[in-house]
Amino acid sequence: MTDRRLFLKTLAAGGGGLMLGVLLPQAGAHARTKPGAADTSSSWEPSAVLRIASDGRVTMTMPYVEMGQGTYTSVPMLIAEELEIDLHDVVLEHAGADDKRYMNPALGFQVTGGSTTMRAAWMSMRQAGAAARMLLVQAAAQRWQVDSASCLARSGTVMHPASGRKLGYGELVEAAAAMPLPAPASIVLKQPADFRLIGKPARRLDTAGKLDGSARYGMDVQLPGMKVAALAITPTIGGRLDSVDEAAALRVRGVRQVVRLDDCVAVIADHYGAAQKGLLAARPTWHAGSHASLSTEDIVADMRRASQSAAARVRSEGDPEARIAGAAKVLEATYELPFLAHAAMEPMNCTVHVTPDHCEVWTGTQVMTLARAVAAKVIGLPQDRVTVHNFLLGGGFGRRLEIDGVERAVRIATQVKHPVKVIYSRQDDIRHDMYRPYWFDRLRAGIDAQGQPVAWFHHLTGSSVLGRFLPPAFKNGYDEETLDGAERPPYAFPAIQVDYTRHEPQLPTAFWRGVGPTHNVFVVESFIDELAFAAGIDPLQYRLSLLGDNPRARKVLEVAAREAGWHGPREGKTGRGLSVQFAFGTYMAMVVDVEVEQGEVKVQRVVCALDCGVVVNPDTVQAQVEGAVIFGLSGALWGNITLRNGQVEQGNFDDYRVMRMFETPRIQTHIVASQEAPGGMGEPGTSGVMPALANAVHAATGTRIRKLPIVAALQAS
């Protein structure tokens, strides 16, 4: 486990202010190494900065990015709680690109992802606030010549109740900055019973800006002299630009320049409308390349063949082959999950200005230092000559963990003398995404005469995103992200074997909200339902009988079933399904009610029970469940990226469907109280709702869904 003891240092004390750096271990046993970086697991580096100015203003430089998950509220709550200030008294700044100062200790470099933010921030940010509070109290006590234990910090002031004296934080920062920092062991954190903020609903700090339009996203960047670029990217995977009618493009009013790259053309104009018209006039033609005839069917056929080849043995316990040989019955199934696009509300965009000795980048990214590194590599400048400005993200879902958009924008900007904003159209964004991998899984289980499993086999075949993104983390065929939810399902099987065959398709793949569990939880929970059905046992009771010594999983399953009325009445062509999982440090169970009519699925209700450890902001937890459920329902019902003649067929929300407001079910969230360390909340809901939905459809129709999307499977049945 990562050692998360706090170390502090005074970084600066200029202008009468106090600045603290929060020091954490660079990486623990399970943390990852930044691509191309040396192993720094023994070093200690600052990961965040807290500043208190002489006017009392508290500024936090946020090491994580806000992409809708509530980070810019929940993390300041930790600081405000221990520093004894109001949440709205914390001023936030976007962090710059700096692995040393803003490293995510859970992942080993500056990154927001994997539902790690609250897990990484829980102790470090509380300790930072507590240490600052202790310094301020000590400074006041020293000025008054009293025992610091007789002083209290409240609402941005230090008080001495016995004498009635009080001083604002701003009056104390200069003295506090000169004091020795408290030893880590001496930092006193508040007890949960004394929390004013943690565990209480809090309105998000970024809401007002999103309502009045003052919130700034990468798409909002405006710079003096800035031009705008519209793109045409080769429609075929691996294709190349052949020809462009540059003269025709330049005749369009407002068009200033045409930039050619190997795989795309960019029309540079005064505004996006002119750039788009110029692009139409340019009529680019393409050389299709070697994948001109590639189809989804070809990729799946290759994957099916690969699934029959040698695999990496991930886990084998209890002699599964011997146990299945003596089983009363053996069940087998093959599951397929399609490529999926991220389709964030804000399409990809990046603004760049390149000068002979410097490069500036304005974008929304989950990986600041990787964005800086790729820009420096393209231009051939040292990284300290590249500045990356980050913004709020209009959705990330893993897409903005990738730097292909930054690289392309910088390549274009090297040929433009002005700042240039490169904008992907919705079609560009979907057709040139990096997709959730396609999966081909073989499941086999043996059950005894009572229907209980005696052996469980799971063979996964698909892409390793981690193997590409962080090659050092992929060792001996093992990919913890890909195997999450499959390697160690929540059930106590007498014998289990899990194998993984890495197979990389021609289509580029990337992390997608929920990563491995979106695939594995679907497969495991669907096949468990198959076993329960074959045994003639209620799916809820079947799961409860298999959870063994897993009280947190058992509790959330019982709560979800009770609140959903699992055994309650159902009418018409309705069905009810459930799932339970442990992913991203969170236990979660879901019950879904559906009605199926003529191949269309209406999701009526989703009931979620979860144990994510200590809850910082219940409103954020509820919002994350609701967003993840809608994201997961969309993917499970309709999500499907397909190829024909080497080209992605989908290009907008008419053929890559997402759930509309009127289709959204009632979503009920029940939080199980816990004093365990916080778990992640950004992704578990996406994973859990997919199998619960498919199991509900089976209950309603008798059709077992082994290939997503669900609506297409129903129509084909």
C-alpha positions in Angstrom: 0.0 0.0 0.0 1.1 3.6 -0.6 2.5 5.2 2.5 0.4 8.4 2.7 1.9 10.1 5.7 2.1 13.9 5.3 5.2 15.9 5.0 5.0 19.7 4.7 7.4 22.5 3.9 7.1 26.2 3.7 7.5 27.0 0.0 7.4 30.7 0.3 6.5 33.5 2.7 6.4 36.5 0.4 4.2 39.5 0.9 3.3 38.5 4.4 1.7 35.3 3.2 2.0 31.6 4.1 2.5 29.0 1.4 2.6 25.3 2.2 3.5 22.4 -0.1 1.9 19.1 0.6 4.5 16.3 0.3 3.5 12.8 -0.5 5.4 9.6 -1.6 6.0 9.7 -5.3 4.7 6.2 -5.8 3.7 3.2 -3.8 3.7 -0.5 -4.5 0.7 -0.2 -6.8 1.3 3.2 -8.2 2.2 3.6 -11.8 5.1 5.2 -13.6 4.6 8.0 -16.1 5.3 6.9 -19.7 9.0 7.4 -20.4 9.8 8.3 -16.8 12.4 6.6 -14.5 11.3 4.8 -11.4 11.0 7.4 -8.7 9.3 5.2 -6.1 11.8 6.2 -3.4 11.5 9.9 -3.8 9.2 12.5 -2.1 7.8 15.4 -4.1 5.2 18.2 -3.5 1.8 17.4 -4.9 -0.3 20.5 -4.0 0.0 24.0 -2.7 -2.1 25.8 -0.1 -1.6 29.6 0.2 -3.0 31.9 2.8 -2.5 35.6 2.0 -2.1 38.5 4.4 -5.7 39.5 3.6 -6.9 36.1 4.9 -7.7 34.8 1.4 -7.1 31.0 1.1 -6.0 29.8 -2.4 -5.7 26.2 -3.3 -3.9 25.2 -6.5 -5.9 22.2 -7.6 -3.8 19.2 -8.6 -6.8 17.5 -10.1 -9.0 18.6 -13.0 -12.8 19.2 -12.9 -14.7 17.4 -15.6 -18.1 17.2 -14.0 -17.2 14.9 -11.2 -17.3 17.5 -8.4 -13.6 17.6 -7.7 -13.5 21.3 -7.4 -16.0 21.1 -4.5 -15.1 17.9 -2.6 -11.4 18.4 -2.4 -11.7 22.0 -1.1 -14.1 20.6 1.5 -11.3 18.6 3.0 -9.1 21.7 3.3 -11.9 23.9 4.6 -12.9 21.3 7.2 -9.5 21.1 8.8 -8.6 24.7 8.4 -11.8 25.8 10.0 -13.0 28.1 7.2 -16.2 28.2 5.1 -16.1 26.2 1.9 -16.8 29.4 -0.2 -13.7 31.0 1.3 -11.5 28.7 -0.7 -10.3 30.2 -4.0 -9.3 27.7 -6.6 -6.6 27.9 -9.3 -5.9 25.4 -12.1 -2.5 23.7 -11.6 0.2 24.0 -14.2 2.0 21.1 -15.7 4.4 19.8 -13.0 4.7 16.1 -12.0 6.8 17.0 -8.9 4.3 19.4 -7.3 1.0 18.0 -8.5 1.6 14.3 -8.7 -1.4 12.0 -8.1 0.1 9.6 -5.5 -2.3 6.8 -6.5 -1.0 6.8 -10.1 2.5 8.2 -9.9 2.3 11.3 -12.1 0.1 14.3 -12.7 -3.2 12.8 -13.8 -6.9 12.8 -13.0 -8.5 9.4 -13.7 -9.3 6.0 -12.4 -11.7 7.4 -9.8 -8.6 8.1 -7.7 -9.1 11.8 -6.7 -10.8 11.4 -3.4 -8.8 8.4 -2.5 -5.6 10.3 -3.1 -6.7 13.6 -1.5 -8.5 12.2 1.6 -5.6 12.3 4.0 -3.2 14.6 2.3 -5.6 17.6 1.9 -7.0 17.2 5.4 -3.5 17.1 6.9 -2.5 20.2 4.9 -5.5 22.1 6.3 -4.8 20.8 9.8 -1.1 21.7 9.7 -1.9 25.2 8.5 -4.5 25.6 11.3 -2.0 24.5 13.9 0.6 27.0 12.7 -1.9 29.8 12.8 -3.1 28.9 16.3 0.5 28.7 17.5 1.3 32.1 16.0 -1.7 33.6 17.9 -0.8 31.9 21.1 2.7 33.2 20.9 1.5 36.7 20.3 -0.8 36.6 23.3 1.7 34.7 25.4 -0.8 31.9 26.2 -0.9 28.1 25.8 -1.9 27.2 22.3 -4.2 24.6 23.8 -6.4 27.4 25.1 -7.0 28.8 21.7 -9.5 27.8 19.1 -9.7 28.3 15.3 -13.1 29.1 13.9 -14.4 30.7 10.7 -11.0 32.1 9.6 -10.0 33.5 13.0 -8.1 32.3 16.0 -9.8 33.0 19.3 -8.8 32.9 22.9 -12.1 32.3 24.7 -10.8 33.1 28.2 -9.8 36.7 27.3 -12.2 37.2 24.4 -9.3 38.1 22.0 -9.3 37.0 18.4 -7.2 37.5 15.3 -8.0 36.8 11.6 -5.8 34.4 9.7 -4.5 37.2 7.5 -3.0 38.9 10.6 -1.2 35.8 11.6 0.3 34.4 8.4 3.6 36.2 8.5 4.4 34.9 12.0 3.0 31.4 11.1 5.3 31.3 8.0 8.4 31.8 10.2 7.5 28.9 12.5 8.8 25.3 12.2 6.4 23.0 10.6 4.6 20.4 12.8 6.0 16.9 12.7 3.7 14.6 10.7 2.9 12.5 13.8 1.8 15.7 15.7 -0.8 16.8 13.2 -4.2 16.4 14.9 -7.1 15.8 12.5 -10.7 16.4 13.5 -12.8 13.5 14.6 -15.8 12.5 12.4 -18.2 13.6 15.2 -16.8 17.1 14.9 -17.1 17.5 11.1 -19.0 20.6 9.9 -18.6 20.0 6.2 -17.5 16.4 5.5 -20.5 14.2 5.1 -22.9 17.1 4.6 -24.5 18.0 1.3 -22.6 21.0 -0.3 -23.6 23.0 -3.3 -20.9 22.8 -6.0 -18.6 25.7 -6.2 -18.5 25.6 -10.0 -22.3 25.7 -10.5 -22.7 29.5 -10.7 -20.1 29.8 -13.5 -21.8 27.1 -15.5 -25.1 28.8 -15.1 -24.0 32.4 -16.0 -21.5 31.4 -18.7 -18.4 32.6 -16.9 -17.0 29.0 -16.5 -14.1 28.6 -19.0 -13.6 25.5 -21.1 -10.9 24.9 -23.7 -13.5 25.8 -26.4 -13.9 29.2 -24.9 -10.3 30.4 -25.4 -10.0 33.7 -27.1 -6.6 35.3 -27.8 -5.5 38.4 -29.7 -5.0 37.6 -33.3 -6.2 34.0 -32.9 -7.3 32.0 -35.9 -9.5 29.0 -36.0 -8.9 25.6 -37.7 -11.4 23.2 -39.0 -10.2 19.7 -39.8 -10.7 16.9 -42.3 -9.0 13.7 -41.1 -8.5 10.7 -43.3 -11.7 8.7 -43.0 -9.9 5.3 -43.3 -7.8 3.9 -40.5 -4.2 4.4 -41.5 -5.1 6.4 -44.6 -3.2 9.4 -45.9 -4.0 12.8 -47.5 -3.8 12.6 -51.3 -4.9 16.0 -52.7 -6.4 19.3 -51.7 -7.8 22.2 -53.7 -6.0 24.8 -51.8 -6.9 27.7 -54.2 -10.6 27.0 -53.8 -10.3 27.0 -50.1 -8.5 30.4 -50.1 -11.2 32.0 -52.2 -13.6 31.6 -49.3 -13.9 34.9 -47.4 -12.1 34.7 -44.1 -9.9 31.7 -45.0 -6.2 32.6 -44.4 -4.2 29.4 -44.8 -4.4 25.7 -45.6 -2.1 23.4 -43.6 -1.4 19.8 -44.8 -0.3 16.9 -42.6 0.1 13.3 -43.5 -3.3 12.2 -42.4 -5.3 15.5 -42.4 -5.8 18.9 -43.7 -6.6 22.0 -41.6 -8.2 25.1 -43.0 -7.2 28.2 -41.0 -9.7 31.1 -40.9 -10.9 34.1 -38.9 -13.7 32.1 -37.5 -15.0 28.5 -37.5 -17.8 29.1 -40.0 -15.3 30.3 -42.6 -12.9 27.4 -41.8 -15.7 24.9 -42.4 -16.7 26.5 -45.7 -13.1 26.5 -46.8 -12.8 22.8 -45.9 -15.8 22.0 -48.1 -14.3 24.0 -50.9 -10.9 22.2 -50.5 -12.5 18.9 -51.4 -9.6 16.7 -50.0 -9.1 13.3 -51.4 -7.5 10.4 -49.6 -5.3 7.3 -50.1 -7.2 4.6 -48.2 -4.1 2.5 -47.4 -4.0 -1.1 -46.3 -7.2 -1.1 -44.2 -9.5 -0.1 -47.1 -11.6 -3.3 -46.8 -11.5 -3.7 -43.0 -14.8 -4.4 -41.2 -15.9 -5.1 -37.7 -16.6 -8.6 -38.7 -12.9 -9.0 -39.7 -11.8 -7.7 -36.3 -14.2 -10.0 -34.4 -13.1 -13.0 -36.5 -9.4 -12.3 -35.6 -10.4 -11.9 -32.0 -12.3 -15.2 -32.0 -9.2 -17.0 -33.4 -7.0 -15.3 -30.9 -9.2 -16.4 -28.0 -8.4 -20.0 -29.0 -4.6 -19.4 -28.7 -2.3 -19.4 -25.7 -3.2 -17.0 -22.9 -1.5 -15.6 -19.9 -2.7 -17.4 -16.7 -3.8 -14.7 -14.4 -5.2 -16.7 -11.5 -5.7 -20.4 -10.8 -6.9 -21.6 -7.4 -8.6 -24.7 -6.1 -7.7 -27.1 -9.0 -10.6 -25.9 -11.3 -10.1 -28.6 -14.0 -10.4 -31.4 -11.5 -13.5 -29.9 -9.9 -15.3 -29.2 -13.1 -14.7 -32.8 -14.2 -16.8 -33.9 -11.3 -19.6 -31.3 -11.7 -23.2 -32.3 -12.1 -23.6 -29.8 -15.0 -21.3 -27.6 -17.1 -22.5 -24.3 -18.5 -20.6 -22.4 -21.2 -21.2 -19.0 -22.8 -19.4 -16.5 -25.0 -19.9 -12.8 -24.5 -19.0 -9.9 -26.9 -18.9 -6.2 -26.1 -18.5 -3.6 -28.8 -16.2 -0.7 -29.4 -17.6 2.4 -27.8 -16.9 6.1 -28.3 -16.5 8.6 -25.5 -18.7 11.3 -27.1 -18.2 14.0 -24.5 -20.4 17.1 -24.6 -17.4 19.2 -25.4 -15.7 17.9 -28.6 -11.9 17.8 -28.7 -10.2 21.1 -29.1 -6.8 22.7 -28.5 -5.4 26.2 -29.0 -1.6 26.6 -29.6 0.8 29.4 -30.2 4.3 28.5 -31.4 7.1 31.1 -31.4 10.8 30.4 -32.2 11.6 29.9 -28.5 8.4 29.0 -26.8 5.1 27.2 -27.2 1.8 27.8 -25.3 -1.0 25.3 -25.2 -4.6 26.0 -24.0 -6.7 22.9 -23.6 -8.8 20.7 -21.3 -6.7 17.6 -20.4 -6.5 15.0 -17.8 -2.8 14.7 -18.2 -1.1 18.1 -18.1 2.5 16.9 -18.2 1.9 14.4 -21.0 0.4 17.2 -23.0 3.4 19.4 -22.4 5.8 16.5 -23.2 4.2 15.8 -26.6 4.2 19.5 -27.5 7.9 19.8 -26.7 8.7 16.7 -28.7 6.8 17.9 -31.8 8.5 21.3 -31.7 11.9 20.2 -30.5 12.1 22.5 -27.5 12.9 21.6 -23.9 9.8 21.0 -21.8 10.5 24.1 -19.7 9.8 26.2 -22.9 6.3 24.8 -23.2 3.4 26.2 -21.1 0.1 24.3 -20.8 -3.0 26.2 -19.6 -5.7 23.9 -18.3 -9.5 24.5 -18.2 -12.7 22.9 -17.0 -13.4 19.8 -19.1 -16.8 19.4 -20.8 -16.6 15.7 -20.1 -13.6 13.5 -20.1 -14.6 9.8 -19.6 -11.0 8.8 -20.4 -10.8 10.6 -23.8 -8.8 13.4 -22.4 -6.3 11.1 -21.0 -5.1 10.9 -24.6 -2.8 13.4 -26.2 -3.3 12.8 -29.9 -5.4 15.9 -30.2 -2.7 18.1 -28.6 -0.1 16.6 -30.9 -2.1 17.2 -34.0 -2.9 20.8 -32.9 0.8 21.5 -32.3 1.8 20.1 -35.6 -0.7 22.5 -37.3 0.4 25.4 -35.2 4.0 25.1 -36.2 2.9 26.2 -39.7 0.8 29.1 -38.4 2.2 32.4 -37.2 -0.9 33.3 -35.1 -2.4 31.5 -32.2 -4.7 28.9 -33.7 -7.6 27.0 -32.1 -8.1 23.6 -33.6 -11.7 22.3 -33.3 -13.0 18.9 -33.9 -16.5 18.7 -35.3 -18.8 16.2 -33.7 -18.2 13.9 -36.6 -14.4 14.3 -36.2 -14.8 13.6 -32.5 -16.7 10.3 -32.9 -15.0 9.0 -36.1 -11.5 9.8 -34.8 -11.9 8.8 -31.2 -9.8 6.2 -29.4 -12.4 3.7 -28.4 -13.4 1.4 -25.6 -11.9 -2.0 -26.6 -14.0 -4.7 -28.2 -14.1 -7.8 -25.9 -14.5 -11.4 -26.7 -14.9 -13.6 -23.5 -15.4 -17.3 -23.0 -17.0 -18.4 -19.7 -17.4 -21.9 -18.3 -18.6 -23.1 -15.0 -19.4 -26.3 -13.3 -22.3 -26.6 -10.8 -23.2 -29.3 -8.4 -26.5 -31.1 -7.8 -27.8 -28.1 -5.8 -26.8 -25.7 -8.5 -23.9 -24.2 -6.7 -20.7 -23.5 -8.7 -17.8 -25.8 -8.1 -15.5 -24.2 -10.7 -15.3 -21.0 -12.6 -13.4 -20.3 -15.8 -13.1 -16.9 -17.5 -10.9 -16.2 -20.5 -10.7 -12.6 -21.7 -9.6 -11.6 -25.1 -9.0 -7.9 -26.1 -6.9 -4.9 -26.1 -4.6 -3.7 -23.3 -4.9 0.0 -23.1 -2.6 0.0 -20.1 0.0 -1.8 -22.2 0.1 1.1 -24.7 -0.5 3.9 -22.2 2.0 2.8 -19.5 4.1 -0.1 -20.9 6.0 -0.6 -17.7 2.8 -1.5 -15.9 2.1 -4.3 -18.4 4.2 -7.3 -17.2 4.1 -10.9 -18.1 0.7 -10.6 -19.8 -0.8 -9.0 -16.7 -2.9 -5.8 -17.0 -4.6 -4.8 -13.8 -7.0 -2.4 -15.5 -8.1 -4.9 -18.0 -8.6 -7.6 -15.4 -10.2 -5.5 -12.7 -13.5 -7.2 -11.8 -12.6 -10.5 -13.5 -9.5 -11.5 -11.6 -11.1 -11.3 -8.2 -14.9 -11.2 -8.5 -16.8 -10.7 -5.2 -17.8 -14.4 -5.0 -16.2 -17.2 -3.0 -15.8 -19.8 -5.8 -14.3 -23.2 -4.6 -12.1 -23.1 -7.7 -11.3 -20.3 -10.2 -9.2 -19.8 -13.3 -8.8 -16.5 -15.2 -6.8 -16.2 -18.4 -6.1 -13.2 -20.6 -5.2 -13.1 -24.3 -4.0 -9.6 -25.4 -5.2 -8.9 -28.9 -4.8 -5.5 -30.4 -7.2 -4.5 -33.2 -6.5 -2.1 -36.0 -8.8 0.5 -34.3 -7.1 2.6 -31.6 -8.4 1.9 -28.1 -8.3 3.9 -24.9 -9.7 4.0 -21.4 -13.5 4.5 -21.2 -15.5 5.5 -18.1 -15.3 2.4 -16.0 -12.3 0.8 -17.7 -12.0 -2.9 -17.1 -15.1 -3.3 -14.9 -17.4 -2.0 -17.6 -16.5 -5.1 -19.4 -15.8 -7.6 -16.6 -18.7 -6.8 -14.3 -21.1 -7.1 -17.2 -19.7 -10.6 -18.1 -19.4 -11.9 -14.5 -22.8 -10.6 -13.4 -24.5 -11.9 -16.5 -23.1 -15.3 -16.3 -23.9 -15.5 -12.5 -27.4 -14.9 -13.5 -27.2 -17.7 -16.0 -26.0 -20.0 -13.3 -28.9 -19.0 -11.0 -31.4 -19.5 -13.7 -30.0 -23.0 -14.5 -30.1 -23.9 -10.8 -33.7 -22.6 -10.5 -32.6 -20.3 -7.6 -33.7 -16.6 -7.1 -30.8 -14.5 -8.5 -30.6 -12.4 -5.2 -30.4 -15.5 -3.0 -27.9 -17.1 -5.4 -25.6 -14.2 -5.1 -26.0 -13.9 -1.3 -25.1 -17.6 -0.9 -21.8 -17.0 -2.9 -20.6 -13.8 -1.2 -19.0 -15.7 1.7 -17.1 -13.5 4.1 -17.8 -10.2 2.2 -20.1 -8.2 4.5 -19.8 -4.9 2.6 -20.9 -6.5 -0.6 -23.6 -8.4 1.1 -24.9 -5.2 2.8 -25.2 -3.2 -0.4 -26.9 -6.1 -2.2 -29.5 -6.4 0.6 -30.1 -2.7 0.8 -30.6 -2.4 -3.0 -33.0 -5.4 -3.1 -35.0 -4.1 -0.1 -35.3 -0.6 -1.4 -36.3 -1.9 -4.9 -38.8 -4.3 -3.5 -37.0 -7.2 -5.2 -39.8 -9.7 -4.6 -42.6 -7.1 -5.2 -45.2 -7.3 -8.0 -44.4 -6.7 -11.6 -46.9 -6.0 -14.4 -47.0 -6.7 -18.1 -43.8 -7.3 -20.0 -41.6 -6.1 -17.2 -38.5 -7.5 -15.7 -36.2 -6.9 -12.8 -32.4 -7.6 -12.8 -29.6 -6.9 -10.4 -25.8 -6.8 -10.0 -23.2 -6.5 -7.3 -19.6 -5.4 -7.7 -16.5 -4.2 -6.0 -14.6 -1.7 -8.2 -12.5 1.4 -7.7 -12.6 0.8 -3.9 -16.4 1.0 -3.8 -19.0 -1.7 -3.2 -22.2 -1.2 -5.2 -25.4 -3.1 -6.0 -28.0 -2.1 -8.5 -31.6 -3.2 -9.3 -33.1 -2.2 -12.6 -36.7 -2.4 -13.7 -37.5 -2.5 -17.4 -40.5 -2.8 -19.8 -39.8 -4.4 -23.2 -42.3 -3.8 -26.1 -41.6 -4.7 -29.7 -37.8 -4.7 -29.2 -37.7 -1.4 -27.5 -36.5 -1.2 -23.9 -37.9 1.3 -21.5 -35.9 1.6 -18.3 -38.4 2.4 -15.6 -36.3 2.6 -12.4 -32.7 2.1 -11.2 -32.1 1.5 -7.5 -28.5 1.8 -6.4 -27.0 1.0 -3.0 -23.3 1.7 -2.4 -20.6 1.7 0.2 -17.8 4.0 -0.9 -16.3 4.4 2.5 -16.4 7.9 4.1 -18.6 10.2 2.1 -17.3 13.7 1.6 -20.2 15.3 -0.3 -23.4 13.2 -0.5 -24.7 15.4 -3.3 -21.6 14.6 -5.4 -22.1 10.9 -4.8 -25.7 11.0 -5.9 -24.8 13.0 -9.0 -22.0 10.6 -9.9 -24.4 7.7 -9.7 -27.0 9.4 -11.8 -24.5 10.5 -14.5 -22.8 7.1 -14.5 -26.1 5.2 -14.8 -27.2 7.3 -17.8 -23.8 6.8 -19.4 -23.9 3.1 -18.8 -27.5 2.7 -19.9 -26.7 4.5 -23.2 -23.7 2.2 -23.8 -25.6 -1.0 -23.0 -28.8 -0.2 -24.9 -27.4 1.4 -28.1 -23.6 2.0 -27.9 -21.8 0.4 -30.9 -18.9 1.7 -33.0 -18.7 -0.3 -36.3 -16.3 -0.3 -39.2 -17.1 -0.7 -42.9 -14.5 -0.4 -45.6 -11.9 0.8 -43.0 -14.1 3.6 -41.9 -16.1 4.3 -38.7 -19.7 4.3 -39.7 -21.1 6.4 -36.8 -20.6 10.2 -36.8 -23.2 12.0 -34.6 -25.9 11.4 -32.0 -28.4 10.3 -34.7 -26.4 7.1 -35.3 -24.5 7.0 -32.0 -27.4 7.2 -29.7 -27.4 8.4 -26.1 -30.2 8.5 -23.6 -32.4 11.6 -23.8 -34.0 13.4 -20.9 -37.4 11.9 -21.5 -36.0 8.4 -21.6 -34.2 8.8 -18.3 -35.5 6.5 -15.5 -36.1 7.3 -11.9 -32.7 6.8 -10.2 -32.6 6.2 -6.4 -29.3 6.2 -4.5 -28.9 4.8 -1.1 -25.6 5.4 0.7 -24.5 2.8 3.2 -22.8 4.5 6.1 -19.1 3.5 6.4 -16.0 4.7 8.2 -13.6 3.0 5.7 -11.3 5.1 3.6 -13.1 6.7 0.6 -13.5 4.8 -2.6 -13.9 6.1 -6.1 -17.3 7.2 -7.4 -16.7 8.4 -11.0 -17.0 5.1 -12.6 -18.6 2.2 -10.6 -22.1 3.2 -11.6 -21.4 2.8 -15.3 -20.1 -0.8 -14.7 -22.9 -1.9 -12.4 -25.9 -0.8 -14.4 -25.1 -2.7 -17.6 -25.5 -6.2 -16.3 -28.4 -5.3 -14.1 -30.2 -4.0 -17.2 -29.3 -7.0 -19.3 -30.5 -9.4 -16.5 -33.8 -7.4 -16.3 -34.3 -7.7 -20.1 -33.9 -11.5 -19.7 -36.4 -11.6 -16.9 -38.9 -9.7 -19.1 -38.3 -11.5 -22.4 -36.5 -14.8 -21.8 -33.8 -13.6 -24.1 -30.3 -13.8 -22.7 -28.1 -10.9 -23.7 -24.6 -12.1 -24.5 -23.7 -9.5 -27.1 -24.2 -5.8 -26.6 -25.8 -3.5 -27.5 -29.1 -4.8 -26.1 -31.5 -3.3 -28.5 -29.6 -4.7 -31.5 -29.5 -8.1 -29.8 -33.2 -8.1 -29.2 -34.0 -7.1 -32.8 -31.7 -9.9 -34.0 -33.3 -12.5 -31.8 
